[in-house]
C-alpha cells in the first residue's frame, strides 16, 4: 500500500524543489496515524550498544531533523530512527536552495548547514513520546557561531541523554565550516572526553549511561582513520557510524547539480563509504559495534555493509528515489540471505568479508 501510494505521488513530489518535498513528507508522517509494521523475522534480531534491535535497518540522521515524525518513521518498519542533527541553540542553517536531487545518479547534494530548532524543542518532543517504544537516537552537532564547539557536544549530551536511546557525536558534516577539523586526533580526544563526562553526569539522574557513538566522514585518509579509532578505543566510545556525506565528486556523476557545493549522498557514496567501513572494522577489532551508512538502496548494498563490518545499517537518500517500501524489501532480502547461508542470526555474518573489501577484492552493490 505504501509503495503504491509513493509511486502515484512520485511525479508530483519530484516536480517540487527537494526541500519543499522533504518538508511535506515530514508533515505527512507527523500527522498520519502511525502504522504497525509486521513483526520482524527473529533472524534479523541484533544486539548492539546494549540495545536490542528487532531488525538492523535504520533511518539515518538528516531525514527527521527536529524529531517531528519519529512514530511515523518507525511505523515504516525501521528497526531504529536517528533524528537530528540537533544543535544547542536554534539556527537557520544555510540559505535556500540548499538541497538538490541528482536523479540520473540516484544521489542528493545538501548544504543545509545543520538547520535545527535547537535541543530544547527536540528534547520536548522526545519526552512527549516516551513509553511508545522504538529505538530513537539523536545526532548531535555544534552551533555554527559557537566559540567552543567541544562544549556544545557536552551541553547536548547532558540535556538529551535522558530522552534518547543513543547519542551520536557528529563531527563529519561538511556544511559547517571547520567542523571536520574536530576529527583531528588531539581535538577529538578532548571532545569525546567532555561529551562522555557530560553523558555520565546525566546518567546519575537518568539511571543509565546512554550509548555514545561517533560519526565520521568518508573522505578520511587511512592514517587519519588510525588516529580516530585509537582515540575512540582509548576513550571507550560505544560505537561508530561510517559514514557521513562526501565532498568528493566522482567522475561518473551526470546531473548538472554535481557542481553544487555540499555533501553528496546516495548511490555514488556506496563504494567509498563501504571500503572505509571495512577498514574501520579491521581497526576496531570488535571492541564496539559499527553502523554502516552510505549508498544503501537494495538488499545487495545493505548486505555488503554487513559483510564489511556493520552490525546495523542506515539509509535516507534512497527513500527519495525508491520510496518507503524499500524498508520492507531490504528486510525481506536480508532475511533470505541469512536463511540461505544457514546462520541462526544475520549478525553472524558481520565483517565476514571485511579484509577482502578493504583490499578491494570484492564488493557487491
Secondary structure, DSSP 8 states (H G I E B T S, - for coil): -HHHHHHHHHHHHTTS-HHHHHHHHHHHHHHS---------GGG-EEETTEEESSSEEE-TTSSTTSSSHHHHHTTT-SEEEEEEE-SS-B--S-S--EEEEGGGTEEEE-----B--HHHHHHHHHHTTTS-SEEEEEE---TT-S-HHHHHHHHHHHHGGG-SEEEEE---TTSTTGGGGGSHHHHHHHHHHHHHHHHHHHHHHSS--EEEEEE-TT--HHHHHHHHHHHHHHT--EEEE---BS---TT--SGGGGS-SEEEEGGGHHHHHHHHHHHHHHHTTSSEEEEESS--SHHHHHHHHHHT-SEEEESHHHHHH-THHHHHHHHHHHHHHHHHT-SSGGGGTTTTHHHHHTTS----
